[in-house]
């Protein structure tokens, strides 16, 4: 089988995979802790979150951990903020350490937190209003993870991570007692979630193929209901399209990426991304995901600079969000 046929099979496989679930019943509201499925990194989001088959920096632990296996520096740090819809804010960060330049693999630590803002609590009541105020409360959620990535050969890599996930969406007040004392419940939720991924360099030019499983976990109970995390199975490919041109690859890169995702709680999706990098300095990006309800096209820009052996990059992403406000992401990366 020729390498060109391998490329065609990968593309066709992605398209077939993405359409498998379209004839099935629509999937809605089957999972909890949906904040785990939000894309955080500005570069990845600007490319439509199509980065399962990309070799990335420390942000790989938020997507496909195997994408960090060929990390060529000792330490990489990143931090960022996402201003999401409904005034929800995400803060996140990660650090990767590669002892002996990857001989023992790459180790990572990730953290993310969600600020939902202040909310007015109410409970149902038998009065004219039909409810009673219970005061202001502040829902919160966070996840802390440990990851590992290892290149098993010059073509094949594996990776994974385990995260401790915590969430408390309500203030704990369920009702008032007969003497108007408060009756509360324990609304703290915590669970372990696992990610597994592989990355394969096909050998046909710069074509990469990747697979990933995210948010694998046991079921969790909340009050009287059972739910699962937003499990997602993802496959993707990426390639530098400059391979097909006469442009100098040391000055120009045009990375194309495409992912197919099979999530637990919404229809299958195709993610498309394109990134043009000039002279390893300036990056322009665009991405698109289909089908979606409100999320539209994504765009972004990045600046990369090497200063005295320190690699610094600043990335920004913009995503249109239909009836909601547009979403902006900022990410800062430092490596040495």
N, C-alpha and C positions, 0 to 999 in steps of 0.2 A: 504494500500500500504506500503510495507516494505521500510526501509531506503535505502537498496541496490538497489531497483527498482528506487527510486528517483535519486540515483547517475547515474544509467544507462540512465535514461531519460534525465538528464542534458547533459551527454556526447553526446547522439544521437541527441538531439536538437541543440547543437552547430554545429555538423557536417552538419546537414540538413540545418540550417540557412546559413552556409558559402557557400553552393552550390546553393542556390536559384537563385542567379543572374548570374550564369555562362552561362546560355542559352540566356541571354539577349544581346543586342548590347553592345559593349565595350564602357565604359564611359571614356572620356578624356576631359580635359580643360573646365570643367563646373563650376569651382569655382575660386575665387580670394583669396588673402592673404594666400597662402599655407603654410607660415611659422607657422601658428597656428596648423598644423597637425604634426609637427616634434616632435618626442619624445626627451625630454630634460634630464630627470633623468638617471644617470648612472646605478643604480640598475635595474630600470624598463626596460631599453633598453637592458641590458645584458641578461635579461630573455625574449627577443623577444617582449617587450612591452606588455606581457601578464599579466596584473596586475589589471584588472577590478574587480576581486573578491578577491583581497588581502587587508588585513589590513596593511596599510602603515603609514608612518609619514606624515609630512607636504607636501611631494611631491604628496599626493593624490589629491590636488587641481589642479594638472596638468593632472590628469587622471580621477579617479572617486572620487568626493569629499566625498562620503559616507564612503570611506575607512579610514577616520580619526576619525570616530565617537567614537571609543573605545580607543582613545588616553589617556594614563595613566599618563601623565606628565602635567605640567602647561604650559610650553612654548617650542616650537620647532622652530629652524631656519635652513635654508639651503641655500646654494649658489653653483653655478657651472658654468662651461663653456663647450661649445660644439664647436669643430673645425669641421665644416661641409664641404661638398664638395664645390669645386670652391672657396675656401678660404673664405667662409661665416662663420662668427662667431656669436654664440649666448651666451649671458650672462643672467643669470636668478637667481632669489632668491625668498624666501617665508618665512613667519613667521606665526605660528599658536599659538593661545592662548586659553586655556581651563580653564575658571573660575570655581572655586569650583569643580575641578577635573571632569569636564564634565557634571555637573548637569544642566547647561544652554547651553550645546552644545559646539562646538569648532568653533572659529572664525579664519579666515585666510586672509592674504594679500599676493598677488603674483605680481611679476613683471618680465618681460622678454624684452630684446632688441636684435635687429639683426643688425650686421655690415656687409654690403655687400662689403665694400671696395671702393676705388676710381675707377671710370669708366670714359672712354672717351665718351663724348656725341657727337652725330651727328644728322643731319637732312637731308632729301632728298633735292637735288638741281639739277638744269638743267645745269650741267657742265660736264667736262670730267670724273671726279671721281664719279659723281652721288650723292655726298653728301658734306656737309660742316661741319667742326668741330665746336662744340659749347662749348668746354672746358671740364674741369674735373668736375664731380659731384659725390656726395656720397648719394646713396639711403639709406633710413633708415625705420625702423619699430619697434614698441614696443606695448606691451599690459600690462595693469595694472588691477588687479582683486580683488574683495572682495568675500570671500566664507564663507559658513556655513555648518556644519555637526552636526547631532544629532542622537543619538541612541534612538529609540522609545521604545525599549525593549531590553532584553539581546540577542535577535536574529536578530532584524531588525533595519536598520539604513537608513537614507536618507541624501542627501547632494546636494549642488548646489553652483554655483558662477556666478557672472556677471563681464564681463571684458570690459574695454574701449580699443578699438583696433585702432591703428593709423598706417598709411603707406604712404610713399612718395617715389616712385621708380624712378622718373625722375626729372631732374633739373628744370622743369617748362618752358623750352624754346621750343617753337613749330616751329617757323619760323623767318626769317628775313623780315623786312618791305622793301618797295621800296627804302628807304633811308639808308638801312642796319642797321636800329634800330631793336632791338630784340622785338619779339611779344611772350609774355608768356601766360601760362594758369595756373590755380590753380590745382595742382596735389595732394593736401592734401586729404587723405581719412580717415574718422573716423567712427566708428560704435560700437554698443553694441552687445556683444555676450554672450550667456547663456549656462551653462552646468547643467545637472540634473542627479543624480545617486542614486541607491539603493544598499544595500548590505544585504544579508540574510544568516544567519548561519542555515543550514538545520537541524542540530542536529545529522546527521550521521557522527560520528567521527569528523574530523575537516573540513568537506566539506563546502565551502562557494560558494554562487551564487551571481553574481552581474550583474547589467545592467546600462548603461550610455548613455546619449545623449550629444554630444559635438558640440560646435560652432553653436548653433541655433540662427538665426538672420533674420532680414528683408533683402530684396534685396538692393544692393547698385549700384549706377551709377558711371561709370568712363568715362569721356568725352561723347562718344556716345553709350557706351555699358553698359548693366545691368549684374551684376554677384551676386553670393551668396557665403557665406563663406563655407569652407570645412566641411559641416555637416557630422556627423558620428554617427551611432547607433551601440552600442557594447554590447555584453553579454559575460559572462565568468564564469569560475569556478576555484577554487583552493583547494588544499588539501595537508596536510603533509603526505607523503607516509610512514613515519615511523610508522604511525598508524597500518600498516599491518605487522609490524615486531616486534621482541623482543628487539630491540635496546632501550637504555635509552633515552626518549624524552628530558630529561634535558641536554643531551650532544650532541645529534644528531638531526638534522632536515633536511628533504628532501622535500622541497615544490615544488609541480607540479602545473602549472597553464596553462590554455588554454582559449583563447578568440576568438570569431568570430566577425568580424567587417563588417558593411555594410556602406561604405562611399559613398558620393555623386559623386565623380569624378574619381573613379577607381574601379576595380572589387573587389568582396568580398574577405576577407582574413582570414586565420587562423593564430593565434600567439600561439607559444608553448614556455614555459619557465620552467627551472629547477634550483633550488637553494639548494645547500647543505651547511649547517652551522654547524660548529663544536664548541661546548662549548660556543655558543653565541658570539664567538670571530671572527672566520675566515669564510668568505662566498665565495664559488665558484659557478659561475653561467654560464648558457649557454641558448641560445634561438634561435628560428628560425621562420621566417615569410614566408608564401606561399599563393598565388603566388606573386612574385615581379619581376621587370625588372632587377635591378642591385643589390639591397641590399641582402646580404647573411647572413651567420651565425653570431651571436653575442656571445661574451664571456665577462666575467668580474670577478672581485674580489672585496671583501669588507672587511674592518677591523672595528670591533665594540668594543668599550671599555667604561666601566663605571668608571669614576675617580671622587672621592669625591662627588658623587651624580649627576655628569654631564655625560650625555650620548653623546659619540662622535663616529661618523662613517665617514669613508672615502671610497668612491666607485669609481671604474674605470670600463669603458666599452669600448670594441673594436668591431667594426662592419666592415666587409668586404663590399666593395661597387663596385664590378665589375670593369668597365673601369675607375672609379674615384679612388682617393686616399682613403685609409682606414680612417674611422672616429673614433675619440677618444672623450670620455666624462669623465669628472671629477666632482664629487659632494661631498660636505662637509656638514654634518648634525651635529647640536648641540641641545641637549634637556636638560631641567632641571625641 
